[in-house]
Amino acid sequence: MKTYSAKPGEVEKKWHVVDVSGLVLGRVATKIADLLRGKHKPEFTRHTDTGDFVIVVNAEKVRLTGKKWTDKIYSHHTGYPGGLRQITAEKQREKDPTFIIREAVWGMIPKTKLGKAQIKKLKIYAGPDHPHQAQTPAQLAQAKSA
């Protein structure tokens, strides 16, 4: 018996909507990363993009535990001397709430060509509305975390 390996043309890609209002960032990011990679499917193949599209709504209402809103720092460097730029999670949420979720999910996806193709299937919106009604996305059933 041969081992099954999914081919890119054989994979059926579905659309999922995830409402993250009130959910803890890390826990929901792992579920999103699994959907993007296709690990929830029996035909998951590591070297093929078997994942689905994910629409995240209410990104501004995601929850962080403890003192992470003030203590968690996102940083990048401009490339120039003294170009280290740092911003707290609270200020980043005010500036661009979609960045926090994208950064958390990107940390859980491989940093390869395949990972870059998978992260492009992630659509994040700060509010409850999204323009992807034509794809008839399925609401992802998740229990609210306390």
N, CA, C and O of each residue as an XYZ file, in Angstrom:
584
protein
N       0.835     -1.170      0.000
C       0.000      0.000      0.000
C       0.881      1.236      0.000
O       1.821      1.330      0.789
N       0.581      2.194     -0.890
C       1.385      3.399     -0.990
C       0.863      4.491     -0.059
O      -0.322      4.533      0.272
N       1.762      5.362      0.351
C       1.389      6.499      1.169
C       0.762      7.560      0.285
O       1.311      7.908     -0.760
N      -0.393      8.080      0.704
C      -1.087      9.100     -0.076
C      -0.393     10.443      0.073
O      -0.035     10.839      1.183
N      -0.202     11.141     -1.025
C       0.381     12.476     -1.023
C      -0.532     13.401     -1.826
O      -0.765     13.171     -3.013
N      -1.034     14.420     -1.195
C      -1.978     15.331     -1.852
C      -1.278     16.146     -2.929
O      -0.150     16.601     -2.740
N      -1.950     16.327     -4.051
C      -1.449     17.154     -5.141
C      -2.146     18.519     -5.053
O      -3.281     18.596     -4.583
N      -1.498     19.577     -5.489
C      -2.104     20.913     -5.362
C      -3.453     21.042     -6.075
O      -4.317     21.769     -5.585
N      -3.666     20.386     -7.182
C      -4.923     20.495     -7.912
C      -6.058     19.699     -7.303
O      -7.223     19.972     -7.591
N      -5.744     18.719     -6.468
C      -6.762     17.840     -5.882
C      -7.392     18.401     -4.613
O      -8.442     17.924     -4.183
N      -6.766     19.404     -4.011
C      -7.185     19.884     -2.706
C      -8.375     20.834     -2.851
O      -8.336     21.774     -3.644
N      -9.422     20.580     -2.085
C     -10.589     21.458     -2.060
C     -10.409     22.462     -0.924
O     -10.271     22.084      0.239
N     -10.412     23.739     -1.277
C     -10.206     24.792     -0.279
C     -11.553     25.391      0.118
O     -12.336     25.808     -0.735
N     -11.809     25.428      1.415
C     -13.043     25.990      1.954
C     -12.736     27.339      2.599
O     -11.576     27.714      2.768
N     -13.785     28.050      2.950
C     -13.664     29.341      3.626
C     -14.272     29.227      5.015
O     -15.348     28.655      5.187
N     -13.570     29.778      6.012
C     -14.032     29.755      7.395
C     -14.048     31.180      7.940
O     -13.174     31.980      7.608
N     -15.034     31.501      8.772
C     -15.095     32.782      9.472
C     -14.847     32.519     10.951
O     -15.480     31.650     11.550
N     -13.924     33.272     11.532
C     -13.604     33.143     12.948
C     -13.865     34.487     13.613
O     -13.251     35.491     13.252
N     -14.773     34.510     14.584
C     -15.049     35.712     15.366
C     -14.199     35.640     16.632
O     -14.423     34.786     17.491
N     -13.221     36.543     16.742
C     -12.262     36.457     17.846
C     -12.618     37.368     19.016
O     -11.794     37.557     19.911
N     -13.806     37.930     19.032
C     -14.164     38.828     20.135
C     -14.226     38.041     21.445
O     -14.987     37.082     21.577
N     -13.415     38.467     22.399
C     -13.372     37.840     23.710
C     -12.505     36.598     23.796
O     -12.397     36.010     24.872
N     -11.886     36.177     22.707
C     -11.040     34.977     22.737
C      -9.582     35.357     22.993
O      -9.139     36.441     22.612
N      -8.845     34.463     23.639
C      -7.436     34.684     23.944
C      -6.620     34.541     22.660
O      -6.813     33.596     21.895
N      -5.715     35.478     22.433
C      -4.966     35.572     21.181
C      -4.212     34.295     20.826
O      -4.359     33.797     19.710
N      -3.425     33.760     21.720
C      -2.601     32.594     21.409
C      -3.412     31.351     21.093
O      -3.056     30.577     20.204
N      -4.491     31.162     21.817
C      -5.320     29.972     21.612
C      -6.044     30.013     20.277
O      -6.137     28.997     19.588
N      -6.554     31.179     19.908
C      -7.255     31.280     18.631
C      -6.252     31.291     17.474
O      -6.574     30.827     16.380
N      -5.050     31.811     17.697
C      -4.031     31.843     16.642
C      -3.595     30.432     16.256
O      -3.308     30.179     15.086
N      -3.540     29.506     17.220
C      -3.168     28.130     16.884
C      -4.239     27.469     16.029
O      -3.919     26.716     15.109
N      -5.504     27.741     16.321
C      -6.585     27.173     15.513
C      -6.557     27.731     14.092
O      -6.771     27.001     13.124
N      -6.290     29.037     13.977
C      -6.212     29.674     12.667
C      -5.038     29.117     11.873
O      -5.168     28.842     10.681
N      -3.891     28.950     12.529
C      -2.710     28.416     11.846
C      -2.953     26.987     11.365
O      -2.504     26.621     10.279
N      -3.651     26.181     12.151
C      -3.975     24.817     11.733
C      -4.891     24.817     10.518
O      -4.721     23.997      9.616
N      -5.861     25.729     10.485
C      -6.757     25.818      9.329
C      -6.001     26.266      8.085
O      -6.239     25.739      6.998
N      -5.098     27.227      8.226
C      -4.330     27.718      7.086
C      -3.399     26.648      6.528
O      -3.211     26.563      5.314
N      -2.821     25.840      7.394
C      -1.898     24.795      6.959
C      -2.614     23.554      6.461
O      -2.054     22.794      5.671
N      -3.850     23.334      6.912
C      -4.596     22.161      6.489
C      -4.421     20.979      7.413
O      -4.687     19.845      7.014
N      -3.982     21.210      8.636
C      -3.741     20.108      9.562
C      -5.023     19.479     10.080
O      -4.985     18.419     10.704
N      -6.153     20.120      9.828
C      -7.439     19.568     10.255
C      -7.993     18.580      9.238
O      -9.022     17.954      9.491
N      -7.341     18.429      8.111
C      -7.816     17.541      7.046
C      -7.058     16.211      7.080
O      -5.878     16.178      7.427
N      -7.733     15.124      6.723
C      -7.033     13.836      6.698
C      -6.004     13.747      5.575
O      -5.076     12.943      5.664
N      -6.143     14.552      4.522
C      -5.185     14.502      3.417
C      -4.044     15.508      3.586
O      -3.404     15.880      2.603
N      -3.780     15.958      4.826
C      -2.695     16.906      5.089
C      -1.366     16.347      4.598
O      -0.990     15.215      4.902
N      -0.671     17.173      3.833
C       0.658     16.835      3.335
C       1.561     18.024      3.632
O       1.213     19.165      3.329
N       2.717     17.758      4.223
C       3.592     18.837      4.695
C       4.074     19.755      3.583
O       4.194     20.961      3.793
N       4.350     19.212      2.412
C       4.974     19.988      1.342
C       3.967     20.566      0.345
O       4.373     21.156     -0.656
N       2.666     20.409      0.596
C       1.625     20.909     -0.295
C       0.681     21.810      0.489
O       0.408     21.570      1.665
N       0.194     22.838     -0.170
C      -0.736     23.760      0.475
C      -2.126     23.131      0.486
O      -2.873     23.251     -0.485
N      -2.471     22.463      1.581
C      -3.770     21.800      1.704
C      -4.728     22.593      2.578
O      -5.823     22.116      2.878
N      -4.343     23.780      2.987
C      -5.132     24.562      3.932
C      -6.290     25.304      3.305
O      -6.437     25.356      2.084
N      -7.116     25.883      4.177
C      -8.300     26.615      3.774
C      -8.082     28.118      3.962
O      -7.093     28.551      4.553
N      -9.032     28.898      3.445
C      -9.032     30.331      3.650
C      -9.690     30.633      4.995
O     -10.650     29.969      5.387
N      -9.167     31.637      5.697
C      -9.710     32.001      7.009
C      -9.979     33.495      7.027
O      -9.109     34.301      6.697
N     -11.207     33.858      7.421
C     -11.602     35.247      7.588
C     -11.746     35.497      9.084
O     -12.520     34.817      9.757
N     -11.006     36.470      9.604
C     -11.058     36.804     11.023
C     -11.793     38.133     11.166
O     -11.414     39.128     10.547
N     -12.841     38.147     11.981
C     -13.595     39.376     12.221
C     -13.493     39.766     13.695
O     -13.193     38.932     14.549
N     -13.747     41.042     13.980
C     -13.659     41.614     15.324
C     -12.256     41.493     15.909
O     -12.098     41.134     17.075
N     -11.244     41.790     15.109
C      -9.857     41.685     15.562
C      -9.552     42.659     16.695
O      -8.663     42.402     17.507
N     -10.273     43.764     16.758
C     -10.003     44.749     17.808
C     -10.486     44.286     19.170
O     -10.151     44.904     20.181
N     -11.271     43.207     19.222
C     -11.826     42.720     20.492
C     -11.117     41.466     21.000
O     -11.621     40.793     21.899
N      -9.951     41.147     20.431
C      -9.203     39.976     20.888
C      -8.679     40.257     22.290
O      -8.500     41.413     22.676
N      -8.432     39.189     23.051
C      -8.053     39.330     24.451
C      -6.627     38.847     24.662
O      -6.202     37.853     24.075
N      -5.905     39.554     25.497
C      -4.589     39.120     25.965
C      -4.672     38.938     27.466
O      -5.350     39.707     28.148
N      -3.989     37.927     27.990
C      -4.048     37.640     29.421
C      -2.937     38.376     30.165
O      -1.936     38.781     29.573
N      -3.128     38.538     31.443
C      -2.117     39.165     32.291
C      -1.903     40.628     31.946
O      -2.848     41.350     31.628
N      -0.634     41.061     32.014
C      -0.297     42.453     31.721
C       0.290     42.607     30.325
O       1.080     43.517     30.074
N      -0.101     41.708     29.412
C       0.502     41.733     28.080
C       0.165     42.987     27.282
O       0.946     43.383     26.417
N      -0.983     43.628     27.550
C      -1.311     44.842     26.802
C      -0.263     45.929     27.017
O      -0.007     46.726     26.114
N       0.344     45.971     28.200
C       1.359     46.992     28.463
C       2.777     46.439     28.374
O       3.705     47.188     28.070
N       2.966     45.142     28.635
C       4.314     44.580     28.690
C       4.780     43.963     27.369
O       5.985     43.902     27.122
N       3.868     43.509     26.519
C       4.247     42.890     25.250
C       4.666     43.985     24.270
O       3.930     44.945     24.044
N       5.849     43.828     23.696
C       6.403     44.850     22.809
C       6.671     44.248     21.433
O       7.312     43.204     21.311
N       6.171     44.922     20.406
C       6.476     44.564     19.025
C       7.589     45.486     18.562
O       7.500     46.703     18.729
N       8.640     44.917     17.980
C       9.765     45.740     17.566
C      10.211     45.369     16.162
O      10.074     44.223     15.734
N      10.741     46.346     15.461
C      11.359     46.130     14.154
C      12.474     47.147     13.985
O      12.527     48.149     14.699
N      13.347     46.887     13.055
C      14.476     47.775     12.818
C      14.387     48.320     11.404
O      14.113     47.578     10.460
N      14.617     49.619     11.261
C      14.510     50.261      9.958
C      15.692     49.965      9.056
O      15.604     50.124      7.839
N      16.800     49.534      9.648
C      18.002     49.276      8.865
C      19.025     50.394      8.986
O      20.163     50.247      8.541
N      18.631     51.494      9.578
C      19.534     52.615      9.777
C      20.070     52.595     11.209
O      19.446     52.001     12.088
N      21.222     53.238     11.456
C      21.744     53.288     12.823
C      20.734     53.934     13.768
O      20.181     54.991     13.465
N      20.500     53.299     14.905
C      19.535     53.801     15.866
C      18.093     53.640     15.400
O      17.208     54.357     15.867
N      17.854     52.717     14.492
C      16.533     52.583     13.885
C      15.642     51.541     14.514
O      14.731     51.039     13.857
N      15.879     51.197     15.782
C      15.027     50.234     16.455
C      13.714     50.909     16.844
O      13.720     51.900     17.573
N      12.594     50.380     16.362
C      11.284     50.942     16.669
C      10.503     49.926     17.491
O      10.402     48.760     17.110
N       9.953     50.365     18.612
C       9.202     49.484     19.493
C       7.851     50.101     19.811
O       7.722     51.318     19.946
N       6.837     49.234     19.930
C       5.487     49.700     20.246
C       4.817     48.634     21.110
O       4.982     47.439     20.867
N       4.059     49.072     22.124
C       3.378     48.120     22.996
C       2.150     47.555     22.282
O       1.681     48.114     21.291
N       1.649     46.458     22.792
C       0.481     45.812     22.189
C      -0.743     46.712     22.259
O      -1.570     46.699     21.347
N      -0.871     47.491     23.323
C      -2.023     48.381     23.481
C      -2.027     49.473     22.407
O      -3.065     49.753     21.809
N      -0.873     50.083     22.168
C      -0.780     51.123     21.133
C      -0.896     50.515     19.739
O      -1.440     51.145     18.832
N      -0.396     49.311     19.563
C      -0.510     48.641     18.261
C      -1.977     48.325     17.951
O      -2.401     48.393     16.797
N      -2.746     47.981     18.984
C      -4.178     47.711     18.771
C      -4.897     48.977     18.326
O      -5.780     48.921     17.470
N      -4.525     50.121     18.903
C      -5.129     51.383     18.480
C      -4.726     51.736     17.055
O      -5.539     52.243     16.283
N      -3.473     51.470     16.708
C      -2.954     51.820     15.389
C      -3.485     50.877     14.306
O      -4.028     51.331     13.299
N      -3.329     49.564     14.512
C      -3.750     48.568     13.530
C      -4.034     47.255     14.265
O      -3.105     46.488     14.520
N      -5.300     46.978     14.610
C      -5.609     45.772     15.381
C      -5.385     44.474     14.605
O      -5.252     43.412     15.213
N      -5.342     44.542     13.282
C      -5.144     43.318     12.503
C      -3.706     42.815     12.602
O      -3.457     41.624     12.418
N      -2.761     43.704     12.889
C      -1.350     43.335     12.969
C      -1.090     42.312     14.070
O      -0.289     41.392     13.899
N      -1.774     42.482     15.202
C      -1.539     41.606     16.357
C      -1.872     40.158     16.008
O      -1.114     39.247     16.341
N      -2.997     39.948     15.344
C      -3.396     38.582     14.983
C      -2.503     38.030     13.884
O      -2.094     36.871     13.942
N      -2.193     38.855     12.875
C      -1.335     38.395     11.777
C       0.041     37.979     12.295
O       0.601     36.975     11.855
N       0.573     38.753     13.224
C       1.902     38.454     13.784
C       1.880     37.164     14.597
O       2.823     36.375     14.533
N       0.805     36.942     15.363
C       0.700     35.725     16.170
C       0.572     34.487     15.284
O       1.178     33.453     15.567
N      -0.211     34.591     14.218
C      -0.402     33.451     13.312
C       0.868     33.199     12.510
O       1.245     32.047     12.292
N       1.532     34.265     12.068
C       2.758     34.110     11.281
C       3.847     33.405     12.094
O       4.684     32.701     11.528
N       3.839     33.589     13.406
C       4.817     32.904     14.244
C       4.603     31.402     14.318
O       5.495     30.672     14.752
N       3.429     30.927     13.900
C       3.094     29.503     13.972
C       3.101     28.819     12.615
O       2.712     27.657     12.506
N       3.536     29.522     11.585
C       3.562     28.979     10.221
C       5.014     28.908      9.775
O       5.806     29.768     10.161
N       5.392     27.909      8.972
C       6.779     27.805      8.512
C       7.217     29.034      7.722
O       6.426     29.599      6.966
N       8.453     29.444      7.888
C       8.983     30.623      7.197
C       9.598     30.206      5.868
O      10.796     30.385      5.649
N       8.778     29.650      4.980
C       9.218     29.195      3.667
C       8.291     29.770      2.610
O       7.377     30.530      2.931
N       8.521     29.411      1.346
C       7.622     29.838      0.276
C       6.209     29.323      0.532
O       5.227     30.019      0.276
N       6.121     28.107      1.036
C       4.812     27.535      1.333
C       4.120     28.306      2.453
O       2.915     28.550      2.382
N       4.862     28.687      3.474
C       4.288     29.460      4.570
C       3.805     30.825      4.112
O       2.771     31.304      4.578
N       4.544     31.460      3.201
C       4.119     32.761      2.679
C       2.857     32.622      1.850
O       2.011     33.517      1.865
N       2.711     31.524      1.130
C       1.483     31.283      0.368
C       0.314     31.012      1.312
O      -0.816     31.403      1.020
N       0.567     30.358      2.424
C      -0.500     30.042      3.369
C      -0.972     31.285      4.112
O      -2.170     31.428      4.356
N      -0.071     32.184      4.477
C      -0.471     33.376      5.222
C      -1.269     34.325      4.337
O      -2.017     35.156      4.853
N      -1.129     34.222      3.025
C      -1.913     35.063      2.120
C      -3.377     34.668      2.106
O      -4.217     35.436      1.638
N      -3.699     33.484      2.609
C      -5.083     33.033      2.674
C      -5.783     33.513      3.943
O      -6.933     33.149      4.192
N      -5.103     34.320      4.739
C      -5.664     34.861      5.981
C      -6.167     36.274      5.730
O      -5.395     37.147      5.334
N      -7.456     36.505      5.957
C      -8.079     37.820      5.768
C      -8.561     38.301      7.134
O      -9.397     37.647      7.758
N      -8.042     39.438      7.603
C      -8.356     39.925      8.945
C      -9.045     41.279      8.846
O      -8.608     42.158      8.104
N     -10.136     41.439      9.607
C     -10.891     42.682      9.626
C     -11.121     43.105     11.071
O     -11.433     42.276     11.927
N     -10.966     44.407     11.338
C     -11.092     44.929     12.694
C     -12.530     44.862     13.195
O     -12.756     44.618     14.380
N     -13.496     45.073     12.320
C     -14.897     45.082     12.713
C     -15.593     43.774     12.380
O     -14.944     42.801     11.998
N     -16.933     43.748     12.524
C     -17.689     42.513     12.297
C     -18.025     42.231     10.830
O     -18.516     41.147     10.515
N     -17.769     43.183      9.929
C     -18.139     43.007      8.517
C     -16.939     42.585      7.677
O     -15.801     42.955      7.968
N     -17.211     41.798      6.623
C     -16.175     41.402      5.678
C     -16.785     41.307      4.281
O     -17.981     41.049      4.150
N     -15.977     41.512      3.231
C     -16.506     41.516      1.863
C     -16.476     40.154      1.169
O     -16.474     40.102     -0.061
N     -16.453     39.060      1.915
C     -16.303     37.739      1.306
C     -17.581     36.908      1.387
O     -17.509     35.688      1.532
N     -18.746     37.545      1.297
C     -20.012     36.821      1.372
C     -20.201     35.886      0.179
O     -20.852     34.850      0.309
N     -19.641     36.236     -0.981
C     -19.822     35.424     -2.186
C     -19.181     34.049     -2.054
O     -19.597     33.114     -2.739
N     -18.190     33.903     -1.201
C     -17.519     32.610     -1.021
C     -18.290     31.697     -0.075
O     -17.878     30.557      0.140
N     -19.376     32.158      0.485
C     -20.203     31.433      1.461
C     -19.351     30.751      2.533
O     -19.312     29.523      2.616
N     -18.667     31.560      3.357
C     -17.811     30.971      4.393
C     -18.629     30.358      5.505
O     -19.719     30.830      5.827
N     -18.086     29.286      6.096
C     -18.726     28.597      7.215
C     -18.244     29.223      8.515
O     -17.053     29.488      8.677
N     -19.158     29.456      9.432
C     -18.805     29.985     10.748
C     -18.095     28.894     11.538
O     -18.615     27.786     11.670
N     -16.915     29.195     12.063
C     -16.162     28.221     12.838
C     -16.725     28.201     14.250
O     -16.715     29.222     14.938
N     -17.214     27.050     14.684
C     -17.814     26.920     16.023
C     -16.698     26.815     17.063
O     -15.912     25.868     17.069
N     -16.654     27.825     17.947
C     -15.647     27.831     19.005
C     -16.320     28.176     20.311
O     -17.250     28.980     20.356
N     -15.844     27.566     21.358
C     -16.366     27.876     22.693
C     -15.680     29.154     23.168
O     -14.472     29.325     23.003
N     -16.458     30.031     23.750
C     -15.897     31.266     24.298
C     -15.022     30.933     25.493
O     -15.422     30.171     26.373
N     -13.827     31.507     25.519
C     -12.935     31.247     26.646
C     -13.268     32.194     27.785
O     -13.570     33.367     27.567
N     -13.211     31.677     28.990
C     -13.613     32.478     30.161
C     -12.522     33.398     30.607
O     -12.697     34.139     31.575
